[in-house]
Amino acid sequence: MSSEQIPSGRVRPHPLAPPAWLLKGLRPSSAPVPWAAAARAGVAMATPLAVGFALGEPEYGALASMGALSGVIGDTADAYRMRILNIAVPQLFGAVGVALGTLVFGHGWLAVGALTLVALVSGMISSIGTVASVSGLLLLLNAVVGAGLPMPEPWWTAPLLLSAGGLFVLALTLLGWPLRGRRPERAAVGATYRSLAELLESAGGPAYEERRQGVTQALNQAYDLVLGRRARVHGRSPSLVRMLAQLNVVIPLVEAAPAAHLRGRPLPPEIPAAVRALAVAVEEGRTRALVLELPEPHGESERAIDAALRHAATIVDLAEPELHNIDDRLGRPAALGVRARRAVRDMVWSGASWRYGLRLALCIGLAQALVSVVQIERSYWVALTVTFVLKPDFGSVFSRAVLRALGTAGGLVVAAAVLAEVPRGWWDVPVMVVLAALIPAFSAKGYAFQTAAITPVILLLSDLLNHQGFDLIRPRLLDSLIGCAITLVAGYLLWPESWHTRIGDRLADTVDDAARYVERAFGPYEDTEAGLRAARTARLQARRRIYRDLSGVRSEFQRALTEPPPVGARAAAWWPLVVAVERIVDATTAARVRVNHGAEHPGPEEVAAITAGLRALAGTVRASRTPPRVRAPQTGAPPESSVLSPVHQELAAARAIASPAP
């Protein structure tokens, strides 16, 4: 999203028109429909039902289909080895959850206390990472289901059936592994090259900023897929090492792009065309030499791009890169045991982790206490609604509550038709094929659409367990509304941190990182080959960290825009400063590239002045809820010939943005 796309104010076309934050949440995403995932979901959820009917145990089939549902929702990774973790690990937590819920079923206040404790643990686990977040979600969901529905005896039957359904989804996802191999990783690396070609094509034009964001996202995804969660790639997988080498040689081209953009004129068309040719070679796994037809370079930026592009061509076509001599530009992940201990330690000592765990525990405790005191049909749906809605890492809590209520209402329309018109029995199997296939298709369009798709599936499976038919409709809607109300009051309004966006704090951290990046880019280093290599690696890692942080700020910004005022208005007020910081980082990178190709190195006083200005900006941003009046020390007027002149200009612009006139 570019700055031009972010309006400074929200103007309603009509007094009775829905608010902008609600319309944004209801607007379907342009993401393509994952047809393969849709077909897999239909097969994965309908097959257990068919087996259950064939064996005369439809309840068992329904439980296995519920497990398959969690696998379908978690099937979001591209690389096959990552799918194993994304689906299998949450199934383990889900089995533990349903076992705990089954043990406290019918025990009144003991069940309330147990589920509240599970909610606290679930919330804290969710702060570790993506897989842990889904695992925590499934732990609590299945515990609520186990405590609210009578499960078949013995107690281990339900965990076994739910896990079998989820693992069946995993088995279906892995069927293509022998045929497709590393194709998802190659496609991600190729997409990075294509995104880079579009960036170079837009250099000097208005579309550059948006294209640069696309390159950052593509690099993040590609590095995550190639490195994944492997502790030691080197020497174990030549294909992954080759793709890592192909990614690493993209970095010099990415660094040279800001310098080309600051020239103010487009690059020769042969340059992006050559990058696209490299993308094809990566995607097809070619190993034959690629001859590039490049124009004669003129100026420091074109020389940087020419050298980087020719080097990339030699690495892309290299069939067997040296397994033990690949410079990992981001740093390989640590061993699994080290990362597990680090994650647990960070979770235990994190204030944010405890706050989220306590919020979730409070809401679940209130939901379970309410249904223990007041007789509510299908009362476990109240806690289920709370669990789905109160996931801040999935989006805005407030908008998710509203969108879930709307999505549930839409899903109930479909569920009512199914429960009223389709006879129970074998007809449920083809109906489940269709309804389950809609889940991945609708999930790609937004949260309200996902809720509308999941609702009739859950109701159909619940009917197979409870045999209530059309009578499930009214309690389902009532429970969902109660759960949304509990979440809005106890999980949102009672917590002041919900009322203001965290963009300011995160942006201040990124400005501090920008100051460190300037120091690493132009600071002193040991004048040896090892010193040069260490300084370059540190600089590259610092730059990639900044762009990752800025990508996170943008995601936070997108979530904040779906909040009602004043949060959404405050997020929009921060946006120009986010763009200004990105331009500072780009200007710093461009200056470093120019120095590498002949420009004069800036003096230490000039570098110190810029870093002081950035740190002053970070301090005032961190202390404010809205863009502050910044009184940072002036860096002085740099000489026009200084390579850091664009950085001075961008820093001055950032201070001007953050210092509106009274």
Secondary structure as UniProt FT lines:
FT   HELIX           3..5
FT   TURN            15..16
FT   HELIX           20..26
FT   HELIX           35..54
FT   TURN            55..56
FT   HELIX           58..74
FT   HELIX           80..103
FT   TURN            104..106
FT   HELIX           109..125
FT   TURN            126..127
FT   HELIX           130..148
FT   TURN            155..156
FT   HELIX           157..173
FT   HELIX           174..176
FT   HELIX           177..180
FT   TURN            181..182
FT   HELIX           183..201
FT   TURN            202..204
FT   TURN            206..207
FT   HELIX           208..227
FT   TURN            228..229
FT   TURN            234..236
FT   HELIX           238..248
FT   HELIX           250..262
FT   TURN            263..264
FT   HELIX           270..284
FT   HELIX           299..316
FT   TURN            323..324
FT   HELIX           336..349
FT   HELIX           351..373
FT   TURN            377..379
FT   HELIX           380..389
FT   HELIX           392..394
FT   HELIX           397..421
FT   TURN            426..427
FT   HELIX           428..443
FT   TURN            444..445
FT   HELIX           447..466
FT   HELIX           469..472
FT   HELIX           473..488
FT   HELIX           489..493
FT   HELIX           496..499
FT   HELIX           503..522
FT   HELIX           529..561
FT   TURN            565..566
FT   HELIX           567..596
FT   TURN            597..598
FT   HELIX           604..622
FT   TURN            640..641
FT   TURN            643..644
FT   HELIX           645..657
//
